[in-house]
Every structure is written in structure tokens, then in C-alpha cells.
């Protein structure tokens, strides 16, 4: 076996494998034999054409079969011998076959080389938080507001930001109604920016049953190309105006919300805010340290790793939208985005996630950070408690689903990463 490895940009290696002699001729005979069974060549009965005719008629197919056979025979050995760690499928770029001389060139994305920078002795400022009555009262006000009910506004009420309109509308571009631009009854809360341009602002001051026209401009990069960048006129009618009526903050409200009294509500909300802010400050401090680790580390990610993470995140997003009664197409339409724009929006987050995972894994190897069986069992207990069951029951359910080994492996990886982050924090100044 004779092969050469050439490193390319973006963590790609190009491998040229050369084979000659008996191995090539044997692979060729096997390829011809395989094809001959079903070969249909004019002048010969099916499956009875001579080898010379098959070689002439199926030259490209034979070359593919030989390539496949030789790669299967040598690929794993090349990876092991060359210490190559692939992250994607190979991409064949060139195949040469001349008698018993064979050469194939292919490219493959590999795990990036990681040059760790400084990750010990990092400095970061940890913010502080001071609780006061204003913060608690604002939180409780939001809680009360969330329990508001929509009621019909007074007869002479003029629409304001924050009001919810029952709106009928139809959109026109160049005097022609466009698809998806009409509704007899659409609930729109003013100020949410659910509609394009200044649509919502122009409805301020309208009264119930009032009709009018709203003129707006579609974004230049709108997902519907026939509307992108165009001026549109919407004929509108206000079917109804609804205003939010908030309940009174009293002991009755507190009890309905699960508290003993208003005083109990304030006490527990105060503690909740303190804990939340403590977690936020810790999270910000941790992220500041990790951002330094990211900045100090050199690596170039292969494009396939980035694409795979983007795909995973979009699939996750689709599941979330599905639980809300939406789909990705509806989301793109509502946000005025394209799939390419969504990919570009997600890309920086995907890159950061991949890099950080690889860096933490590398630090864990260097520092010999591992999870003990006791620590793993503790994590299993924590996860089980989230599902309101004990660890043995969780294991039983995972075993039934044939997923215990995979679940435990992922849990070990996640917990080891968490332990590595804690190590970085402990080493910080």
C-alpha cells in the first residue's frame, strides 16, 4: 500500500492511494464478474457477454467498483497508520486506472488540530447584585399583568400601543391583492412588531368599526420574492378594540397564585429573585472566562462539522415550533427571513458551541479530568429526580428503550465538561 497525505485548509486532508499488480487485477475481475450477471449488451444474451465486451461497455462502472473495493480494503489501515481522525464521509476527486496500475485521490474532513492557549489563571470581574423593594415590586407587577384579561374597550376609545385589535385587512401591491395578505379577523397586539414596517404604529388612534388604509414597505430581503422591497397598501377595518384589565393585588390573588398571602408572595419572590440573579451572575462570570479560553485557542473547524451543528439546531427549532402549533415555513414567513439567512444567523452560535466542546474535551485530556463512578451515579440521581423517579427506575426505563448505554455515555460527557468548566473557574484569579 502506497499513500500520501496532504493537509488542506479548513481541517481537510487529501489522500492519494496507489495500488498495483494482483490486487488491481483481482478487483477488476470481481467487478466484471459482478456486472456480468445482469449486463445487457446488444448482440449478446443477458448475462452471457464476454469480459472484453463488458469492460468496453461498462468502463466507468468497473472503475467505480474497483475504487470501492480498494478503498474498503485500505481505508481503515490508512486512518490508523496516518493517525487520521475523520468527521465526515470521503469525497473522491480523481481516479486513474491504467492496466494493473490504480490511483485514487480523495478528500476527507478531519478533527481540527487544537492549539490550547492559556486557560489557567484567567481574570474576570464577577458582578454583584443588591436586592431592593423596587425590583420585587416590578416583578410582582409583571406577575399581576400576566393575569390580565382582555375586555372590550369603551365605545369612544382610540387604539393605543398595548391594545389588542380584532383586525380585518387585505393587502395590495400595485393595486393587485397578493396571496396570504388577507384576513377577516386577526388578533394583533399593537407594539409587538408582528407586522412589517410601521403597520402597527399607523393603527394608533383608530376606533372600533373605523376603516382606513395603511401604506408600508416590505423588506428588501423578504422571503416572498414577489413582495420583497415593494410598497403595499392594506385596507383595514377595526372589528374590535380590547384592553387589558389587570386584577387587584390582594391576598385572594396571592392565594390563587399559590401563596399564602401578599406578604408570603413578596417574601418568596424576593428569595426567587436573589437565587435567579446569583445564577445569572455566576453564568456571566463563567461565560467571560470561557470566552477568554475560546479567544486563546487556535483551531480551524471543518465545514461539515459546522453544517451538521446548524442542521441539528434547526431540527431542534422545528420541534419547538411544532409544539407551538407552527412550522419552519410559517416562522420564516412571519420573520421575513430566508433559509439562507437563518443558517447565517445560527452559524456563529454553532461555531462557538463546537469549538468550546472540543476545547473542554482537550483540557480534560490534558488535565486528566474524569468522572468517577460515584459522580456519575450522583448525576443519574439528579436527572431521575427531574422525572420524579429514582435512579433505578430511570435505568429500568432506559434499558427497556435500549438506550441506557447511550444515555449514560452522553451524561458522562456532559458532566465531564461541567467538571472541566469548574476546573477553569477554580484556577481563575
N, C-alpha and C positions, 0 to 999 in steps of 0.2 A: 504494500500500500504506500503510495506516494502522494502527499498532500501539502499544500501551502496555505497559510492563514494570513490574511491581510486585514488590518484594522481600518475601518472607515469611520466617518462621522456618525454622531447620534447613536453610539454604542451598537454599531453594526459591524460584523466581521464577514469578510468574503473568503470563501474556502474553494480552492481548486483541487479536485481529486483526480489523479491519473492512475489508470489501471490498464494492464496489457496482458496479452497471451491467453492462456487457457480460460481464465476467469471470464474474459470478454466473449470468447467463442462459445463457451458453455451457456452464458447468459443469453447469447444470440440464438442458440439452438432452442433453448427453453421458450424464448419469446416467439420464435417461428412455430414451434410445436403448439403453443397455446392459441395462437391466432389461426393456425391451420384448421382447427376443429370446426370453426364457423365461417371460414373465409369463403367469400363468393366472388370469384374472378371469372369474367367472360371466357368461355371456351373450356372451362373445367367444371366438373360436378362439385357441389358444395362439399367442402372438407377433403377434396382429393387433388387440390392444386399442388404442384411441386414446390419445393423450398425456394427455388430461384424465382418463381413467379410471385410467391408471397413476399419475398424480400424486395422485389421491384415494386409491387403494388402497395405494400404496407410499410414502406421505408420509415415514415415518421412515427407510426405506431410502434414499430420494432425498437426504434431509438428510445421512445418513452418507456417501454417495458424493460429495456436494458438499464436505463438510468434508474428506474425504480428498484430493480433487483440489486444493483451495485450499491446504491445509497443505503438500502436496507441492510446490506451486508457490512458496510463500513461506517455508517453514521455514528453509532454509539461508541465505537472504538476511537473515532476522531475526536468526539466530545471529551472522552475520558483522557486520551493521550494529550490533547491540546488544552485540557482544563478549561473547556468552553461551557458556559452555563446559559443555555438558550432560554428565551422567554416567549418565543413565537415560532410558527412554522417556517420551514425553509422556503426560499424563493429562488427557484432555478433560473439562471440568467443566460447560460450558454452550455451547449452540449456538442462535443465533437466525437465522431465515430469514423475511424479510418481502418478498415480491416479489423485487426485484433488490438488496435490502439484506441483507448476510450478516455475522454476527459470531460468532466462536468464542473461547472463553476456555479456556486450558489451563495446566496447571502442569508444571514440569519441575525435577528436582533438578540442581543445578549444582556445579561445583567450588567449594569454600569459599574465602572471602576469607581470606588468611593475613596476620596482623599479626605479623611476626617480632619477638621480644624480643631480649634480649642473648644472643649466642652466642659472643662473644669475651671473653677474659679471665676465664673462669669458674674457680672454685676448687673443688677436691675433694681429699680425702685419699686417697693411694694406700697401701693396706695393705702390710705386709711379711710374709715367711714365713721361718721358721727351721726347717731340717731337723734331725731328731734320730732316734736309733735306735728310739724308741718308735713313731714314725709308720711307719717302714719295716716294723718287726716286725708291727704291726697290719695293714698292707696284705698282708703275706705270709700272716698267719693267715687273713685273708679268702679269699685265693687258695687256700690249703690246704683251707679249709672248703668252698669251692665244688666241690672234687673229692670231697667226701664221698659215700659210698654208703649207701642205706637198707637196713638189715638188721632182721630180726625181733627185737623186744626180748625180754629174759629173761621166763620164764613168769610171775613174780610182779611184773613191772614195772608201775608205775602211771603213767598218762599224764601228761606234763609239757608245759609250753609249749615249743614247738620240735619236739616229736614229730609224726610223721605218722600219722594214723589211717586205717585202711580202715574206713569207717563205713557202716552201713545205717541208714536213717531214714525216717520217714513223718510228715508234719506234719498237724495237725488244728486247725481253728478252730471253736469251739462244737461239738466232737465230730464234725465232718464233715471228711473228708480233702479237701485242696484240690489243684488241678491244679499240677503242677510241684514238688510238695513231697515226692516220694518217690524213693529210690534204694536199690538193694540193695548197691551198692559204690561209695563216693565217697571219693577220697583227699583228706584235709583236714589241712593242717599247722596245728597249734594256734598261735595268736598272729598269724596273717596277717589276721585280721578279714574273712575271706571270707564268713562268715555273719553274720546280723544280731544286734544286741543283745549279750547275754553268752553266746551259744550256745557258743562255744569255751571260755570260762572254766569253764563248768559241766561240761565233759568232763574237766577236770583231775582226776586221781585214779582214773579208770576203768581197769579191767583188761581184758585180752583176753576175749572172749565175754560180758562183762558187758552187761546190758540195763538201760535206765532211761528216764526221761522228762526232757526239757528244756523249760522254760517260758520263752518270750521274747515280746517285743512288737515288732510290725512298726512301722517309722517312720510317722508320720502322713502323710508325703508320699510313700509308697511308690508305685512305678509301677503296681502292680496295685491298682486302687481297692477291690476286694472284700476286700483284706487290709490296706489302709492303717490304721494305728493300732490294729489288733486284737491281742489276746493269742492266742498259738499254743502248742500242746503238740506236741513232737516225741518220738515213740517212737524210741529209738536202740538200736543194738547194735554193739559194737566187734568187728569181724571180725578185726582185727589191729592191733598197735601196732608201728610201725617207728621206729627211732632212727638218727640219722646217725653213721656211723663214718668218722672222718677219717683220711687216710693220714699216714704219718710224713714229716716234713720232712727229707729227706736228698738226697744227690747224685743218686740214682736218680729221685726225684720231680722235682728241678730239670731233669734231662735230658729227662724226659717232657713237661715244660712248655716245652721249647725253650731251656734254658740249659745252660751247660757244667757248672756246679756250684752249690751253695748260695751260695757266695761271689759267683759271677757273677750269680746271681739277685738278691742283695741290692744289688750294685753297680748293675745296670741298673734295678732297681726304684727305687733312690734317685734316679737321673737322671730316670726317668719321672715320679716324684712332683714333683721340682723343676720340670720343664717344665710339668706339669699345673697346679701351683699358681701358677706365673708367669702362665700363660694365664688362670687364674681371676681373679687379682688385676687383670690388665690389663682383663679383661672387666667386672669390678665397677667399676673406675675409669671406664671408658668409659661404662658404663650410668649411673653417677652424673652424669656430665656431660650425657648425653642427657636424663636426667630433668629436669635444670635447663632445658635448651633447650625441652623439652615444656612445662614449667611457665611459662616466659617467653613462650610463643607463644599468641596468641588465634586460635581458629577454631571454627566450628561445622560438624560433618560432616553431610551429608545422610543420611537414614536408609537410603536404598538402598545407599550405599557400605558402611555397617556391615553390612547384611543380606547383601550379596554376600561380604564377607570372612568372616562367620560361616559361610556356606554353603560357602565354599572350605575352611575349616578342618575342618568336619565331614566333607567329602568326603575330605580328607587322612587324617582319623582313621579313616574307614571302610576306607580302603586298608590302613592299618596293622593294624587289627583283622582284616581279611581274611587278611593274611599270617600271623596268629597263629591262624587257624582259627576266628575269631569273626566276628560281625556286630554292627551297632549296636544292634539289638534285644536281643541277648544281653548286651551291655555295660550297657545301661540297666537291664535286669532284675537283673544282678549288683550294680550300684552303687546300686540302689534309687532311680534318678533318672527324671525325665520328660524329654521332648524340650525342653519349655519351660525346664526347669531347666538343661539342658545349654547351650542357647542363651544364657541369662543368665550362665552360668559363663564362656563363651567371649567374651562381648560386651566386657568391659573390655580383654582382650588384643587383640581385633580393632580396637577404637578406637585403642589405643596404636600398633599397627602402622601403621594408615592415617595417623594424624597424623604419626608420625615419618617415614614415607616422603615425605609431602607437604612437611614442613618441610625435610628434607635436599635435596629437589629444588629448593625455593625458595632455600635458601642457596647451592646450587651455581650457580643462575642469577645471584644477586646477586654472588657472588664469582668468577663466570666459571670455575668448576671443571669441566674437561672431561678426557676420557680421550684420550690420544694414541693413534695407531695402533700405536706400539711397545708401549705399556702394554696395549692390547687384545690384541695378539699374545702378550704375556707371560702374560696371563690364560688365553688359549686353550691355551698350552703347559701351564700348571698343571692345567687341567681335563683335558686329554688324558692327562697323567701319572696322574691318578686312575683312568682307564680303561685304564692300561697301554698307551698308544699315543702316537704323535707327533701334532703339531698337524695336519699334512697329512692323516693318516689320519682324524682326527676330522672334519675338514672334508669329506672324501670321504664318510664315512658319513652326515653330516648332510645333505649335498647329495642323496645317494640317497634320504633320507627326506623331501626337500623341506622341510627345517627349518633350514637354515643361517642364513638371514636372521633368522628369529625368535629362534633361539638366540643369535646374535651380538648382537642388539638387547637381549635380556634380560641377557646378560653385561655389556654396556656400561653398562646402567642400574645393575646391582648393583655393578659395580666403581666407578662414579662415586659412588654412595652411600658406599661404603667409603672412597674418597678424601676425600669431604666430612667423614666422621667423623674421619679422620686430621687434617684441617684444623682441626676443632674442638679436638681433643686438642692439636695443636701450638700453638694460640692460648691454651690454658688456662694459668693461673698455676701 
